[in-house]
Amino acid sequence: MREVINDLVDKVAAAGRADFAADICEPYPIPIICELLGAPKSDWQLFSRWANDILEVFSMDMADKLELIMRTQDELDAYTRELIAERRSKPADDLLTDLIAQEESGDKLSESELVMMVNAVIVGGTDTTRNQLGCTVSLFAEHPEQWALLAERPELAARAVEESMRYFGAVRGTMRFASVDIEYRDVLFPAGTFMGIGLAESNRQESVFANPDSFDITGPAPAQPQMTFGSGIHYCLGAALARAELQEALPLLAQRMPDLRLDGPITWKPDGVGIFGPANMPIIFDAGH
């Protein structure tokens, strides 16, 4: 992770300016996912396109993009099946080999289950991390004193990740159907009810978080976790990976991009997308680090 971030910063360090979304966020998670699964790093552009296209399923105009989504899903399935076939004949030190070998009470994952699991890792581990990194650094651009502090005290990285995900999470909410009748706080949600769950609002709940409208990476950890990763059986599969990627990236970025500030307005992705973040984010910083 540190190697990937340093390589990306090397390309823009001398200029002291970048489109943070395009130059850093977009390419950062892909080589890590490739390494994790044992896929060649040369395929990162394919992975990036597949993640972008498949996650259009969360767009407000999803119906218009259904053909693209289905075609891309077929491409990803075919690629994954080839990768699985290769690993069966040539095991390696990677997640895919471990999944193939995984057995519980004599039951192994079927090929279809393996394909679904690998697809979840590829898609889920790509767009979430790069959007959250963009949201987080945009937040630090508004709090330069905390960016400087993170450079001086990299041990604050874990707290910085949790606080930035609480204050400005890339996943603002989610949708659920009630599969059975649910009674919560004396309110009945009949089976079949379509519900919008406000994760961003939960992250600002005054009864849970002290000073919920203030961003502070030095404060004590709250008793309850931030909700951006979700909860229950739908808790984010890649939460540990995303945390690690953000914790490794942020202190390095703070050290190598001192005095980071915006160099123009941020272009945000449409509100209707499932995972929110900057599409373009021009920044300037002290060059040469």
N, C-alpha and C positions, 0 to 999 in steps of 0.2 A: 504493500500500500504506500509506504514512504517512497519507494523507488518510483512508482507511477506518478505520484504527486510532484516529486522533485523534477522528473523528466518534463512534465507539463509546464511547471513554472519556469524551467530553463528556457523554454521557447519564447517566453514573454518578459523575462526578468530584465533584459538589457533595455527594452523599450519603456518599461515602467507603465505600460498600459495594456489592457486586454478587454475582450468581451468575456467576462467571467463565466457566463452561462455556456457559451460555445467553446471557449478555449480550455476551461478547467472542468466544469461540471459534466458536460456532455460526454467526454471521453473517459472520465475517471473510473467509473465502476466496471467498465467492460473488460479490460485486461484481467481484473481481479476475478470476475466471474469465469472467464476463460481458464484461468489458472486453477480455480477451484474445481471446475468440471473436467479439466484435462483437455479442453478444446484449444486449438492453436490460437495464439494472440492475433494472428493475421486475420482472423474472422471477426474482429471486434466491430467492424462497420456493419456486417450482416446482423450481428446481435443487436446493435443499436437501432437499426431500421426495424427489425422484428419487434422489439420492445415498443417503439413508437407506434407502429401500426396496430399491434394487438391491443394496446391500451386505449385505442380510440373507442373501444367498447364502452368506456366510461363517459364519452363525449355526449353533449346534448343532441348532436345530429348523428348519433350512432347508426340510425336506420339508413342514412345515406352512405355510410361507410362500411356496411355489412359485407359487401363483396370483397373489399380490400382486407378486412379483418379475417374472413374465412380463408382467402387465398394465402395470406401470410401465415395463418395457423397451420395450413397444410405444408408450407415450406419448412416451418420450424419443426413440425412432426417428422418430416422426412429426414432432416438434418440430424435430429436427435436419435432416430432409429439407426442411422449409419454410425453415429458415435457409440451407441450402445453395442452394436454388433462388433465394432472395433475393440471395445473394452472387454468384451467377453473372450475374445481370442488373445488380447494383449492387455492383461491387467496392469494398472499403474497406481501410483500413490496419489489418488484423487478421490473426490466425493462420488463420482459416478461408479468407480470400481467398488467403493464401500456400499453403495446402494444395491448394486448387482449382487454382492455377497451377503447382504443383510437378510437374516432369516429369523423368524420368531415362531416357536412351536412348530417347526417343520414347514412353515409357510413362507415362501419368498414372494417378492413383488413381481407381478406379471409385467410383460413388456409394456402393456398399455399404462399400467401404474407408474412404471419407470419413466415413460415419456411424459406423463402428466407432472410428475415430481420435478423432472429436469426443466420442463417448460416453466413451471412455477418459479424455480430458482432463477432462470434466465430473465424472465419478464419482471418478476417481483423484485429481483435484486438490482435491477438497472434503473428504472425510472424513479423509484422511491428515493434512492440515495442521491442521485444527481439533483433532483428537485429540492430535497431538504438541504443539501449543501448550498444551493443558490439562495434559498430562503434565509438560511442561517447567516451567510456572509452579507447579505443585504441588510440584515438586522445589525450586524457588527459595524457596517458602514455608518449607521446612525448612532453608534455608541463607540467612538474611536478610543476612548479611554479604556474600555474593556478589551478591545482588540490588542492594544499595547500591553495590557496586563496579561493576556493569554500568551503573548510572545515571551514575556518574562517568566511566566509561571505555567509551563505546559501541563503541570499536574492538575490544572483546572479544566482540562479537556473534557473529562467525563461529565462534570457538572455543566459545562458550557453546552454540551450536546443535549442534555435533558432539559435545560432551561430554554434553549432556543426552540426545541421541539414543542415545548409547552407554550411558549409565547407566540411562535409563528410556525406552526406545523405545516408540512406539505400536504398532509391529508386532513382536510377541514371537516369532513363528515363522511357518513356512509349510509347506505340504504339496506333495510332488512324487511322481510315479510315475517309476520308472526305465524309460525307453523302450527301453534296451538293457542288456545286462549291464554292470555297473560294478564295477570293483575299486578300492578305495580303502584304503590302508594295510593291505594284505593281507586285507581283508574283501570278500567278493563279495556284491554286491546284484544278484540275478537280475532280468532284464527283467520288468516288471510289479510290482515291489516298491513298496508304498506307504510313503513315508518322511516322518517329521516332522523338520523342520529347525529347530533351536533357535537363533534369531538372538540372543535375549537372553543365552543362555549363552555364545555366541561373543563377545559384547561384554564379557564379564567374564573372558576367557581370560588367565591370568597370564603365559603365555609371549609374549603380544602387547602387553598393556596394563600399564604400570607402575601399581601401586596400583589395581587394577581395581575395588575396592569403595569407593573414595573419589571424591567428586564435586568437581572442581576446574576452574573455567573459566580459571585462570591458568597451568595446566601446559602444557608443550610438546606440540605435536601428535604423536600416535603415528605410527610408521612405517606402520601399516596403518589403513585407514579403519574407522569403525564400520559394523556390518552391517545396521542397521535398514532401509536402502534396498534390501537384497538384494544380489545379485551375478550375474555372468554375463549370459546373454541375457534374464533376467527382472529385470535391474536396473531400479529405479523410473523409469518414463518421465518423471515430473514432479519428479525430484530437484532440478533446478536451480531450478524455480519454488518448491518447498517450502522450500528453503534460503533463497531470497530473501525469501519471506514471513515466515519466522521471524526472519531477521537484521534485517529492517526493524522488525518488531513489538516484539521483546524490549527493546531500549534505550529505545524510547518508553514502553513500559509501565512499565519500571523507573523512569523519570524522572517519569511522571505518576501512578504508584501507589506512592509511597514507603512504606516500612514495611509492605509487604503481608504479611498473615498470614491464616491460615484462621479462619473464623468459624463453625465447626461441622464435622462429618464430611463427607468427600467421598463422594458416591455414585458408585461406579465401574460402568462397563458390564460385562455378564457376561463371564467369562473366555473363553467360547466364541466371542466375536466375533473376526473377522479383524483388526480394527483397534481397539486398546484405548484407553480414555481416560475422563475423568470425564463422567458424565451431569449431575451437579450439583456445584458447587464454590463454596460461600459464602466470600467473602473480605471483609475490611475493610482500609482503608488510609488514609493521611493525606489528607483531602479537600482539594479546591480547586486541584489542580495541573493 
